Amino acid sequence: MDEQFIPSVPHPGGPGWLGSYVSVETVSDGRGHHHTAVMDKLPLSVVDEVGRLRAHAVRETGDIFPSALPEASLTRVRELVSRTLDVLGVRWRVSHTEVKLSRRARRLSR
């Protein structure tokens, strides 16, 4: 998981103990992408693996539903996921997409 190398920002809509990313569950049916859930994530647990240069054990610690993101941020996240699935050619599938919150995304939600 490379998201540990993207600078974290505080979650813009919830308590300080929420993580800096969300996950989006989507059903794509050939006519569009239907986002069935957006979940906040608890912070990642990152531990150096002994004996391996630059190796990290990254573990998720939990999900919170529904997301506490402000409505404008939820809209931007859903649009981003839809555009990404379109670029990847996803048409008929259930998918799980993780979105790292960044300073740029935070500015877009204001």
C-alpha positions as CSV (number, residue, x, y, z in Angstrom):
1,M,0.0,0.0,0.0
2,D,1.6,3.2,-1.2
3,E,-0.8,5.6,0.4
4,Q,1.5,5.9,3.4
5,F,3.8,8.1,1.2
6,I,1.0,10.6,0.4
7,P,0.9,13.4,3.1
8,S,-2.1,12.9,5.3
9,V,-4.6,15.6,6.2
10,P,-7.2,15.6,8.9
11,H,-10.6,14.1,7.9
12,P,-12.7,17.2,7.0
13,G,-16.0,16.1,8.4
14,G,-15.5,14.1,11.5
15,P,-13.7,13.6,14.8
16,G,-9.9,13.7,14.9
17,W,-9.6,10.0,15.3
18,L,-10.9,9.3,11.7
19,G,-8.3,8.3,9.1
20,S,-7.4,10.4,6.0
21,Y,-9.1,8.2,3.5
22,V,-12.5,6.7,2.6
23,S,-13.7,3.6,0.7
24,V,-16.5,3.6,-1.9
25,E,-18.6,0.5,-2.7
26,T,-20.0,0.6,-6.2
27,V,-22.2,-1.5,-8.5
28,S,-21.6,-0.9,-12.2
29,D,-24.4,-2.2,-14.4
30,G,-23.5,-1.1,-17.9
31,R,-25.6,2.0,-17.7
32,G,-23.6,3.7,-14.9
33,H,-22.0,3.5,-11.6
34,H,-24.2,3.3,-8.5
35,H,-22.3,4.1,-5.3
36,T,-24.0,2.1,-2.5
37,A,-21.8,3.2,0.4
38,V,-19.0,5.6,1.3
39,M,-17.2,4.6,4.5
40,D,-14.7,6.5,6.6
41,K,-11.7,4.6,7.6
42,L,-9.8,4.5,10.9
43,P,-6.1,5.3,10.7
44,L,-3.8,2.7,9.2
45,S,-1.4,0.8,11.3
46,V,2.1,0.9,9.7
47,V,4.9,-1.2,11.2
48,D,8.4,-1.7,9.8
49,E,9.0,-5.4,8.9
50,V,12.2,-6.6,10.6
51,G,15.0,-7.5,8.2
52,R,13.5,-5.9,5.1
53,L,14.8,-2.6,3.7
54,R,11.9,-0.1,3.3
55,A,9.3,-2.9,3.9
56,H,6.2,-2.0,5.9
57,A,3.3,-4.1,7.2
58,V,0.2,-1.9,6.6
59,R,-3.1,-2.9,8.2
60,E,-6.5,-1.4,8.1
61,T,-8.0,-0.9,11.6
62,G,-11.7,-0.3,10.8
63,D,-14.5,1.2,8.8
64,I,-17.2,3.7,9.9
65,F,-20.6,3.9,8.0
66,P,-22.0,6.3,7.0
67,S,-19.2,8.7,6.1
68,A,-19.0,12.0,8.1
69,L,-17.7,13.8,5.0
70,P,-19.6,17.0,4.2
71,E,-22.1,16.6,1.3
72,A,-19.9,18.5,-1.2
73,S,-16.9,16.2,-0.4
74,L,-19.1,13.1,-0.8
75,T,-20.2,14.4,-4.2
76,R,-16.6,15.0,-5.2
77,V,-15.5,11.5,-4.0
78,R,-18.3,9.8,-5.9
79,E,-17.5,11.8,-9.1
80,L,-13.8,10.9,-8.8
81,V,-14.6,7.2,-8.4
82,S,-17.0,7.3,-11.4
83,R,-14.5,9.0,-13.6
84,T,-11.8,6.5,-12.5
85,L,-14.0,3.5,-13.2
86,D,-14.8,4.9,-16.6
87,V,-11.1,5.4,-17.4
88,L,-10.5,1.8,-16.4
89,G,-13.3,0.5,-18.5
90,V,-15.4,-0.9,-15.7
91,R,-18.9,-1.6,-16.9
92,W,-20.3,-4.7,-15.2
93,R,-18.8,-5.2,-11.7
94,V,-19.1,-4.6,-8.0
95,S,-16.0,-2.7,-6.9
96,H,-14.3,-1.3,-3.8
97,T,-12.3,1.9,-4.3
98,E,-10.1,3.5,-1.6
99,V,-9.7,7.3,-1.9
100,K,-6.9,9.1,0.0
101,L,-7.9,12.5,1.2
102,S,-5.4,15.2,0.3
103,R,-5.0,18.9,0.6
104,R,-6.2,19.4,-2.9
105,A,-9.4,17.4,-2.3
106,R,-10.0,19.3,0.8
107,R,-9.8,22.6,-1.0
108,L,-12.3,21.3,-3.6
109,S,-14.9,20.6,-0.9
110,R,-15.0,24.2,0.5
